[in-house]
């Protein structure tokens, strides 16, 4: 498997390199249908001067004649915390810079300067700017502000100004009259969201768009199917909920361009082996993968199935006799108890880390052997546009994913165009945008699940649009009217977490998720909110309008230890199950201590006992601790068991670290 993945990855990278080289001198610039040639004046990997400091150096650094001789210098892109650009999977970090030494109080602002020459200013119609800044930046040209991203227009910018640039990158044009013939000077200040931000990134390029030059007409799109392509194998198979969970299932898979048919065969499981001789056949659809030019994405839905039934299935191309390995899935019962697994952030930067995530998934399914599906709270991969990472994460987990149903929320690491939707066959809510992910819901027995998309944003709500918020309200109301007993939300950037992201501006700011969206969750009756993003285990008390509400609890014995059930909680319980993968964070030390009064469990990360990560002292050692949850809903009772895997203990086998539950009934009945 790994050799095939490596071959596909190398082929893709070679093709991308060829395309990139061929296009480096031409930039498509839409203006009245014309296309202009472009000269690269500043490349993404050019060398910049930079200053890492905890001191506010004021505004003099913006001037052309500022003395930056004592500053450090390094090749772009510059930053820390990420090995590759989150928006360009082929661009590695050029220079790793510092953050001030204190992982819990990183520098808010880092300074950059660059001189470059414009030798043919008269030849250009205007200039094209590309910027990728995490979390935000203000850029000055020859002493005058050129643009800002992530900081509001008109806001006075100081060293302590926080920033949030979404979607982190942008390409736009500016008048050539802002530049001078000869030497030009760029000065930039990159601002963090807060002192616990996990990464910083700055890359920028400038192109001069040549006036009066038109490119040749674009060639006709290449055909989807290439009969000369190698046959290859069926890969990256996922089964997901698509429509009625009792009667339907959605399947996604990938092939080479040789396979133009999308065939799904399903047969009821009546014995240990599958016989597809009399299988029910379904035909799907095919498209070229956005981030893998030599691969095709196939999707098909199985419908008209029987409730509460296990099926064998296989996917492929019947005409080519190309089939996947045989998988199984189970349709939901109309009612009755059910169990599911919840985990988060399988994201991996290399193949060995993807193997670690796959082992967590496999152990979770072995431990919670009656699980009907697996919920993943976002960040499936580290860079959504890097298809090699999907190959690794889904490839090494293929045996597990072939025999379960996956419910995944879109994470910020899957925000790149189509990267989420092309790997999962879900049914978005009406009018849900799908470029950066999707929001949707489904019923399972007496529970209603809502999967949210934090990769949207608006002036009214950070990480959400008013349309998604209204849908959430309407969808919950409709579910309750239809008889849903439970409302469970699955999302990535949760309101109540206990690590780095707990103090992000999009969480705790004036329009933040904690400020505006969490109260709505309590209002619509969300019983539990399953979160990701903040790689630490934490469990809140029931929270309503920012306050932990009074509770009544009963205690039972389960697995030889006590488990507390909150009876009829007035508010939502927020849980973050750490990570199924390698990356972990320390507990947030900058937030007010009273914040932790909102939590039942808010310990320091268990990986902290093993010391800091050598390559990034701002985080605990990487890959040491993983967690997952088994959650059972049985009528009026929800029971959650949290498991931990310590790579240095018990042969890395899961053990219980937390148990809790909710009872939705009159206390006198117990």
Secondary structure as UniProt FT lines:
FT   HELIX           2..23
FT   TURN            24..25
FT   TURN            32..33
FT   STRAND          37..42
FT   TURN            44..45
FT   STRAND          47..52
FT   HELIX           60..62
FT   TURN            64..65
FT   TURN            69..70
FT   STRAND          72..75
FT   STRAND          78..80
FT   TURN            89..90
FT   STRAND          95..96
FT   TURN            103..104
FT   STRAND          109..118
FT   HELIX           121..123
FT   STRAND          124..134
FT   STRAND          136..141
FT   TURN            142..143
FT   STRAND          144..149
FT   TURN            153..154
FT   TURN            159..160
FT   STRAND          169..175
FT   HELIX           176..178
FT   STRAND          182..191
FT   TURN            195..196
FT   STRAND          200..210
FT   TURN            211..212
FT   TURN            227..228
FT   STRAND          235..240
FT   TURN            245..247
FT   STRAND          249..256
FT   TURN            257..258
FT   STRAND          263..268
FT   HELIX           276..278
FT   STRAND          280..283
FT   STRAND          285..289
FT   TURN            290..291
FT   STRAND          292..302
FT   TURN            307..308
FT   STRAND          310..317
FT   HELIX           318..320
FT   STRAND          322..323
FT   STRAND          327..330
FT   STRAND          338..343
FT   HELIX           351..367
FT   TURN            369..370
FT   STRAND          373..376
FT   TURN            384..385
FT   HELIX           387..396
FT   HELIX           398..401
FT   TURN            402..403
FT   STRAND          406..408
FT   HELIX           412..414
FT   TURN            417..423
FT   TURN            430..431
FT   STRAND          440..444
FT   TURN            445..446
FT   STRAND          447..451
FT   TURN            454..455
FT   TURN            462..463
FT   HELIX           466..481
FT   TURN            482..483
FT   STRAND          486..493
FT   HELIX           500..503
FT   HELIX           505..508
FT   TURN            510..511
FT   HELIX           513..517
FT   HELIX           518..523
FT   TURN            524..525
FT   STRAND          528..532
FT   STRAND          537..540
FT   STRAND          543..544
FT   TURN            545..546
FT   STRAND          547..548
FT   STRAND          552..558
FT   TURN            559..560
FT   STRAND          561..567
FT   STRAND          572..577
FT   HELIX           593..598
FT   STRAND          599..601
FT   HELIX           606..610
FT   STRAND          612..613
FT   TURN            614..615
FT   STRAND          616..620
FT   TURN            622..623
FT   STRAND          625..634
FT   TURN            635..636
FT   STRAND          637..646
FT   TURN            647..648
FT   HELIX           650..652
FT   STRAND          655..663
FT   HELIX           667..669
//
